[in-house]
Amino acid sequence: MSNFRKVPNRNVSSHLILMNEKRDKKRLKEIGLNIKAIRESLGLSQDAVASQCDVTKGNISMIENGKKDFTFTTFLELAKGLGKHPKKLLDKDFEFLKEE
């Protein structure tokens, strides 16, 4: 999830934590939907993508549904599984970029 977590003995407001989690969930959902759209446009199942990379079908499903934060290396593996350059997975006019 987010890098902002409730940790004892830190001076981080819980309001800031909730704001960042909300922001991050929206971003993960939008990126996940884009990855899903690319996969579907290629006519690939989650199983097919998983067989071409080091990401499980379950993790692909959670990423596509915005329910799992993931590392950059997982992102690279997804690109590999889709047979796309990583920049193609980000080649979209994301809504969250317009808000800031």
C-alpha positions in Angstrom: 0.0 0.0 0.0 1.1 3.5 0.7 4.4 4.5 2.2 2.4 6.5 4.7 1.4 4.2 7.5 0.3 4.7 11.1 3.5 3.9 13.1 3.8 4.4 16.8 6.2 7.2 17.9 6.1 9.1 14.7 4.7 12.6 14.2 2.5 11.7 11.2 -1.1 12.8 11.4 -3.7 10.2 10.7 -5.5 12.7 8.4 -2.4 12.7 6.2 -2.3 8.9 6.2 -5.9 8.6 5.1 -5.5 11.2 2.4 -2.5 9.4 0.9 -4.3 6.0 1.1 -7.3 7.5 -0.7 -5.1 9.1 -3.3 -3.1 5.9 -3.8 -6.2 3.7 -4.1 -7.5 5.9 -6.9 -4.2 5.8 -8.8 -3.8 2.1 -8.4 -7.4 1.6 -9.7 -6.8 3.7 -12.7 -3.5 2.1 -13.6 -4.9 -1.3 -13.0 -7.8 -0.6 -15.3 -5.4 0.5 -18.0 -3.3 -2.7 -17.6 -6.5 -4.7 -17.9 -7.6 -2.8 -21.0 -4.3 -3.5 -22.7 -4.4 -7.2 -21.8 -8.0 -7.5 -23.1 -7.1 -5.6 -26.3 -4.4 -8.2 -26.9 -6.9 -11.0 -26.4 -4.9 -12.4 -23.5 -6.2 -14.0 -20.4 -4.7 -13.4 -17.0 -3.4 -17.0 -17.1 -1.7 -16.3 -20.4 0.0 -13.2 -19.0 1.0 -15.0 -15.8 2.6 -17.8 -17.9 4.9 -15.2 -19.6 6.1 -13.4 -16.5 6.8 -13.8 -12.8 3.4 -12.6 -11.5 0.7 -14.9 -10.4 -2.8 -14.8 -11.9 -4.2 -13.8 -8.5 -1.8 -10.8 -8.3 -2.6 -9.8 -11.8 -6.3 -9.8 -10.9 -5.7 -7.7 -7.7 -3.5 -5.2 -9.6 -6.1 -4.9 -12.4 -8.8 -4.2 -9.8 -6.7 -1.6 -8.0 -6.6 -3.8 -4.8 -2.8 -4.3 -4.7 0.0 -1.9 -4.6 3.0 -3.3 -6.5 6.7 -2.8 -7.0 8.4 -1.4 -10.0 9.9 -4.8 -10.7 6.4 -6.3 -10.8 5.4 -3.5 -13.2 8.3 -4.6 -15.4 7.2 -8.2 -15.2 3.7 -7.3 -16.2 5.0 -5.4 -19.3 7.0 -8.5 -20.1 4.0 -10.8 -19.7 2.0 -8.5 -22.0 4.8 -8.3 -24.6 4.9 -4.5 -24.3 7.5 -1.9 -23.5 6.8 -0.6 -19.9 6.2 2.9 -21.3 3.2 1.5 -23.3 1.5 0.6 -20.0 1.7 4.3 -19.0 0.8 5.8 -22.3 -2.5 7.1 -21.3 -3.9 10.5 -20.2 -4.5 9.4 -16.6 -7.1 11.4 -14.6 -4.9 11.5 -11.5 -2.3 13.5 -13.4 -4.8 16.2 -14.2 -5.7 16.8 -10.6 -2.3 17.9 -9.4 
